[in-house]
């Protein structure tokens, strides 16, 4: 892969359809449907290849479609709108940074963040790393619930479980 996954996702979202209901501005917990992911990945990868961020259209599309449903629908909506204003010479990561600052947390994120803080406190001195809720802000609510389930693991296993769930890092 020629770019970080965050950069790839940013560029893939540029031209495609977005998850969620257009009437409500997108769902913060919704994700792209398989059909929407196919369109987003095809169009986004075309753009990424044209901009020189990716070298293989087919590889880009295959990877994108494999994990497109891990992200918040409203995040994709936000990034699409932001990147519509960018040129190839602009860094699309800025759209992700703005989204992180501007989008409200979902209830699943709030629950995970509190549980993460509590568990990290419990794990101090037990040889575990606990967790860092800030790493997972872009995850869909389904992924957030899976991450929260990892907090039931022994302290030394939490991070490995979370990396298995959120394999984009």
N, C-alpha and C positions, 0 to 999 in steps of 0.2 A: 504494500500500500504506500502511495506516495505522499499522503497527508495524514494528519491525525484524524481520528474518528470524528471528533467534534467538528473539524473543518469540513470533512466529507459530508456529515449530516447537514451542516449549514448550507453547503452548496447544493445538495440533493433536494432540499426543500424549496429552492428558489422558484421554480416554475410550476410546481405541481399543485394538484388539488389538496385541500386540507381536511383533516378529520374534524368531526364535530358538526353541529347544526349551524348553518349560516345565519339563521334567524337569531340565535343567541350568542353569536360571535365565536362559536367554537366551544368545545367542552374541555375543561381543564383536565378531566380524567379520561376523556376519549382518546382514541388512537386512530391512525389511518386504517381504513379497511384494506384488504388485500388488493382490490381494484385501484383504490387511491394510491396505495404504495407503489403499484406498478407504474402508474402515470408519473408520480413524483420521482421515482427512481430513474425512469427513462429520460424524462425531461431534465431533471437535475444533473444526471450523469452526462448528458449531452453538453450542458452548460459547463460542467466541471472539466470535461475533456477539452472543450473549446478554450477555456481559460488556462489550460495547462496544469490544473490541479490533480487530474487523474489521467492515466495513459490508456486505459482499457475500458471502453464503454461496457462490454459484457461483464467483466469482473466487478466493475463499480455497481452495476445494476444488481447482480447476484448478491453481493454483500449487503447492499442497501435493503433489498427486499427481505433479507434474512433477519433483520433486526429493527425495521421501521416501526413495528408496533410497540417498542419499548419506551417511546417518547410521548410526552403530554401532547394532546391535540392542540391546545391553545399555544403551546410553545412553537409548534410548527406553523400555526397561523401567524404568530408574531414574527418569526424569522422570515417567512415568505414576504410579508409586507415590508420588513426592514431591508431585506436583500434586493427587493425590486428597485431600490434606489442606488444600488452599488454597481460599480464598474469592476471588470476583472482585476484591475490593479488594486482594488480595495480589499482589505482583510475582512472576510465574512464573519470572523470570530466576534467582531464588535456587536453584531446582532445578537449573538448568544449572551454576551455580557450585559447588553441592555435588557434582554428578556429576563435574565436572572434578577436584575434590579427591579424591573417593572411588574412582573407577573406575581399575583398573590399566591400564597401556598394553598394547596388543596387540603381538605381535611385529612386525607391519608398521609400527606406530608407532615402535617402538624402532629399527628399521632406518632408517626415514625420518629420525628425529631425529638419528641418528649421521651419516647421509649429508648431511643439511642442515647440521650443524655443520661437517663437513669441507669441504663446498663453499663455505660462507660464508667460512671461513678462506682457501680458495683464491681467492675473489673480492675479497678486501680489496685495494684499490688498482687494481682493474681497471674501476672505474666501475659495478660491479653491486651490487645490494643483497643478494645471496645469498638466504637464506630465513629465515623465522621459524617453526620447528616448532610453537610454542605456538598459532599461529593455526588449526591444523588438527586439534586434539585430538579433535573430534567426528566426524571423517570415518570412513567405513567402510574396511575393509582394501583393498577394490578402489580406492577413491579415493586411499588412501595410496600404493598402488603406482603409480598414475598420476602423483601428485605427485612421487614419487621419480624417475620417468622424466624429469621436468622438469629435474632437476639435471644432466642430460647436456647441456642447452642452454648456449650462451655465457652468461657471468655477467650480461650486460645483458638477457638474455631470460628468465631464470629466473622472476622475479616475474610477468611477463605470462603465461607458460605456466601457472603455478600458479593465477592468477586465472581463466584459461580453464577449468582442470580443476575448481576449487572455486568455482563462480560464485555461491555464496551470500553471499560477503563484499561 
